[in-house]
C-alpha cells in the first residue's frame, strides 16, 4: 500500500487541505487556472471552500440544500484563511461522526458520512493539482490515491451522471489500465477499447485535465462528455 492510502481519509483530507491553503496563500488570487477555463485562483478557492460547506451540511442536516457563503474580498492570506476555516469545519464534522453515520451523499448505495471522507479527499486532490499547475509547481499525485479516484469515477460519479441525465452513456466502453500499478477497470458497457497510462494521467483525463500524450485522442473524445460532475 502506498504512503498516501496507508493513512485514514481524514488524515489525508487534512494534509491535502493544508497543502491547498498553502498554495493559495503564496499565489495571486487573480492568477488564471488554465485547467479550469474561466476561473482564477480565487474562483477555484471559492468553489472548493463552498463544496466543503455543502458537504458538511449534507452530513449534519441530511440534505443538499445549502447555499455556501462566498469568499470575502481580500488578499491571498485572507483567502487562504477563509478556505482553511471551512476545510477545518468539514473535517471536524466528519471526525465527530462514525463513518457509518447516516448522511445525504452522491451515492444512493452509500448514504453514510464515510462517503464524504473519501469524496472530499479526491475533490481537494484534483483542485490542489489545479492550483499547483496554475502556479507552475504541480506535484505528482500518489498512484494509488489517483487510482482510487479513477475507481470513484467509474463506480459512483459516472453512473450518477448518466442516471441524472447529465450525460449519455459512452458510445464505446473504455478499459483503463494503470501502467504504474497493473490495475484495470472498465467504464461503460460493451466491448472496450484499451488505454494504458499512469494512474494520475487516467484520473486527469476523466476529469478533463490536460490529457497527456499517452492517451489516444479517440479515447479522449470518448470521455469528453460529462462523465464527472
N, C-alpha and C positions, 0 to 999 in steps of 0.2 A: 504494500500500500504506500502511496506517495505521502510525503510530509504534509501536504495540504489536507488530504482526506483522512489522515490519521489523527484528526482532531475533531471536536464537536462542531456542528454547524454554527452554533452561537459564537464559539471562539473564532471561526473563520469569518463570520459576519462582522464581528468587532474589528478584526485585523483589516479586512478589506475596506470597511467604512473609514477607519482611521487613515488608511492609505489614500483614499479618495479625498478626505478632508485636507490632507497634507498637500496633495496636488493642487487643489483649489486655492489653498492659502498662498501658494507660491506662483499661481498663474494670474493671468489677466482675465477678469470676468467677461471682457468683450472679445476674447480670443475665439475665432471660429472653430467649431468642432466639425471637421470635414467628414467624419464618419456618420454624422447626424446632420444632413444638409439643412441649412437654415437656422441651426442652433449655435448659440455661443456657449462658453463655459458657464455663464450664469444660467442660461436656459437649461442646460444639462443638469446643473445642481438643483434648480427649481424642480425639475422633473423627478429626480431621484429622491430628494427630500419629501416631495409630495407623495411619491409611491410608498415611502416609509410610513408617512402619516396614514395613508389609506390602508396599508396592511395592518397597522396597529389597530385601527378602527374595526377592520374585518374580524380581528381576533377578539377584541373587547366587546363589541356590540353585535357581532354575528351578521353583519350585512355590509355591502359595499357602497353605501350611500354618501360617504364623506366627501366634502369639497375641501381639498387641502388648502392650508394657509400658504400664500406665495412667499417668495424670498423678499427680504427687505432691500431697500435701496442702500447700498453700502459698498465698501471696498472688499478686496479679496479676503482679508482677515475676518471681516464680519460675515461674509458669505460662507466661509468655511465653518465658522462657529455656529451659524444657523443650521447648516447641514448636520453637523455633528450632534447638535441638540436633538434633532428629530431621529437621527440614526440611533442615538443612545436611548431615546424614549422607546423606540421599537424593540431594541434589544432587552430593555427592562421588562417590557410587556411579555415578550417571548420567554424570558428567563423565569418569570413569575408563574408560568403555567406549565404543566406537564405536556410533553409533545402530543399526547393523545387527547388533550382537552379539545372540546368542540370549537369550531371556528368556521366562518364562511371562507371558501377558497375558490381557486380557479379549477379545481379537480373535483368533479362530482363523486368520485370514488374515494376521495381522501379529504374529508371535512374536519381536519384537525389542525391545531396550532403548529404542529410539527411541519406541516406543508410549507408554512411561511418561513421557517428556519432555512430550509433548502432553497426555496424560491428567491428569497432576498439575497442570499449569498450569490446566486447566479446573476441577479439583477445588478448588484453592485460590481461584480467582477467584470461584466460586459461594459458597464459605464465607466469603470476605472480604466479599462483599456481605451475607451473613447477619449477620456480626459488626458491620459498619458500620451496617447497618439497625437492629440491636438498640440501638445507641447513638445513633441518630438522625443519623448522619453518612454515610449511603451515598453513594458517588460513582458516577458513570456508568461502565458497562463499555464499553470501546472497541468500536465497532460491528463491526469486522472480527474481533476476538477473540470477541465474542459470537456472530457468525455461524459462525465455525469451531466453536464449542461446539454450535450447532444442528446443524451437519453431523455432528459426532461422535455426537450422539444418534440421528440418522436412519440413519446408515451403520453404526454399531457397537453402541451401547448398546440401542436398541430391538429390533433383530433378535436380539440375545443374550437379552434379557428374554423374548421370545416363544419362542426356541429352548429355554430352560431351564424353560419353563412357569410363569414368574413373572407373566405377564400374557397375556391373549388378544389376538389380532390386532385392530387397530382396526376397529370396525364400519363406519367410513367413512374413507377416506383424507383427509388434510388437506394442502393446498398452503400452505406457509409462505412468505410473501414479506416480505423486509426492506425497509421503506419508505425506510430511510436508506442502502441500498446497491443497490437494484434487483436483488436476488438472490432466487431462488426454489428451493425443494426440496419434494418430496412425501414425506410419511411415511405408510406404509400402502399398500394396494393398492386398485385400482378408481378410479372417477371421484371426484376430490377435491372437497371444499368448500374455499373460499378464506379465508385470513385474512391481513391485511396490517397490519403493525405494525413499530416499530423492532426491530432485531436483538436488543437486550437484552431487550425485552419478550417476544419469542418464546422466547428462551432461558429466562427465568424462568418462563414458562408451562409449558414442557416439564419443568422441574424443580419444578413446583408451588409456585412462589414468587409469591404475590400477583399473579395475573393482572390486568393493567390494564384500564381501561375500553375500550381499543382492541380487546380480544379479545371476540368473540361468545361469550356464555355457553354456547351449544351446542357450540362448538369446545372450550371449557374442559372441558366434560363429556366430550367425546370423548377428550380427552387426560388425563383424570383417573386412568386406571389407571397401573400401574407401568411406564411407558414408559422410566424410568431406574431404576438400582439404588437 
